[in-house]
Amino acid sequence: MNRNIETPICDLGFSDKQEAVQPEALKLASRTRRRSSAASTCSFSSACFTASSDEDTVISPREKKQRNTKGFTDFCVKNVLSQHGFGRREIEIAEQEMPGIMTLRKRAREDKPLRNANIVCCTHINAQTAVMVEGLIELGASVRWASCNIYSTQNAVAAALAEAGIPVFAWRGETEEDFWWCLDKCINAPGWAPNMILDDGGDATHLMWKKYPEIFKGIKGIVEESLTGVHRLYHMSKNGKLTVPAINVNDSVTKMKFDNFYCVQDSILDSLKRSTDIMFGGKQVVVCGYGDVGKGCAKSLKAQGCIVYVTEIDPICALQASMDGHRVVTLNEVIRNVDIVVTATGNKNIVTREHMNRMKNGCIVCNMGHSNSEIDVNSLHTPELTWERVRSQVDHIIWPDGRMIILLAEGRLVNMSCSTIPSFVVSITASTQALALIELYNAIPGRYKNDVYLLPKKMDEYVASLHLPTFDAHLTELTDEQAKYLGLNKSGPFKPNYYRY
Ligand SMILES: NC(=O)c1ccc[n+]([C@@H]2O[C@H](COP(=O)([O-])OP(=O)(O)OC[C@H]3O[C@@H](n4cnc5c(N)ncnc54)[C@H](O)[C@@H]3O)[C@@H](O)[C@H]2O)c1
């Protein structure tokens, strides 16, 4: 019996998404002005960001009966028939820039290492992740796929996947309730017995564990991509609740040192530009958190001529920031003067209402961390503040004295919500995820206990090597004498697990 079957999905209590806790009275009281012009739907040029028709915005995809051109109906996306062609082109463009995952697909196509794997996927749904998931299917897997974020789905891509016969449940701008409904569809479906989870943020794992314990028993392995999801897995493991092995992809070198840094370095500029048309030179920016994500943001903003301040709790990261030429401050010290606030801590309540009350007129506030808890957006839903939607994912929050701040993506991951992301970097992460799935799915019994593991170092090195030909990079081979001197195998691994890169 499923113990929690009666619990409304959105009430399970493990969501870090804020609408769920916003009091109804406040929602009503908060004065919201929505401009009805085209600008309120979208202003981006990419096919994946194109504005929806009026009908689309009024009718929820859940209320529409859709079938693809072959009569397939096991999906729920914004609009399959009008958008799938655009989406397919987006996926094809991404394939050009994703050499690692494409090589993996080609090499393992015959062996089908994921034959009979039934994977519940809960990741962002965009052109790049589509290349990965179509790869998993090519390697033998079946998938059911929901988005891990209500704003990041590229509708055209989701349509292309549905047209290809993939059960996909996601659209950009889902409600909180839709989010859990979509995820539920991926876990609990007639004739579907999931045996693997590919997660980004831990929601699929937690929903299945909490609401469908019987189904959870059939899981052979979990692959988790995000820092937030990894924290949840370690927490489960510590409390003896993790009953399957899991691979922490976030801390794989080929994920963390590339996705968290290089992806962010490109996309922080892209998302700020697309949403606000800001010129960076001379702007004062505070980046909260100086881990890999904070470092990526700070580096590229500084390169554009911004004056960058950093906040940190950790003296090691604070020292790195100082020696990289940034001023380490507390948020209180600079909050009145900065033009842009970027959170990247993976923590909660970094930017409070108190801070926002003191920001200068026009200050841009955005979050690069996984969950939407870094900026206290709930606290902005009070009667005296006016919310004005000026563009898709861009809100002006106006104080009674006329001062306003510009909030991007309602405090959710700004790069996933307001821009596209570099395909090449996603190829690295996607290859790591695919190898982690193959490793857990094919592991001989007993190799992995019910705990959280890192991907074996040799696989990390393999993922990196898949991407070197793009740069015509030529590796130096160890001589026998050198290998002996360093105590290494000539084919790797080349570093101990504790090496930090
Ligand atoms: N936007 C993206 O594309 C993207 C990519 C990868 C990861 N992420 C997310 O970004 C977040 C950060 O990832 P990371 O890899 O940099 O993590 P990290 O742990 O390396 O860095 C976070 C830093 O924040 C600091 N911190 C924590 N609480 C703080 C506070 N109250 N004030 C100031 N600093 C504080 C920590 O000391 C740490 O150095 C995570 O939520 C992660 O899931 C986003």
The ligand as a Gaussian input file, in Angstrom:
#p B3LYP/6-31G(d) Opt

LIG

0 1
 N       22.694000      28.517000     -12.596000
 C       23.325000      27.426000     -12.982000
 O       23.458000      27.138000     -14.172000
 C       23.918000      26.539000     -11.935000
 C       24.893000      25.597000     -12.299000
 C       25.418000      24.798000     -11.305000
 C       24.977000      24.922000      -9.995000
 N       24.014000      25.831000      -9.676000
 C       23.523000      26.046000      -8.304000
 O       24.207000      27.199000      -7.766000
 C       24.321000      27.077000      -6.341000
 C       25.787000      27.224000      -5.934000
 O       26.550000      26.188000      -6.524000
 P       28.136000      26.073000      -6.261000
 O       28.596000      24.902000      -7.028000
 O       28.795000      27.393000      -6.464000
 O       28.112000      25.724000      -4.697000
 P       29.279000      25.935000      -3.630000
 O       28.862000      25.226000      -2.402000
 O       30.589000      25.628000      -4.257000
 O       29.251000      27.527000      -3.390000
 C       28.303000      28.180000      -2.614000
 C       29.060000      29.199000      -1.756000
 O       28.118000      29.980000      -1.052000
 C       28.666000      30.244000       0.233000
 N       27.564000      30.595000       1.135000
 C       26.679000      29.787000       1.781000
 N       25.843000      30.509000       2.533000
 C       26.191000      31.811000       2.353000
 C       25.699000      33.038000       2.871000
 N       24.698000      33.078000       3.751000
 N       26.280000      34.176000       2.446000
 C       27.319000      34.168000       1.586000
 N       27.846000      33.025000       1.074000
 C       27.283000      31.871000       1.464000
 C       29.379000      28.957000       0.604000
 O       30.381000      29.169000       1.583000
 C       29.969000      28.530000      -0.731000
 O       31.295000      28.970000      -0.897000
 C       23.709000      25.718000      -6.013000
 O       22.373000      25.894000      -5.627000
 C       23.789000      24.952000      -7.319000
 O       22.826000      23.916000      -7.405000
 C       23.507000      26.659000     -10.625000

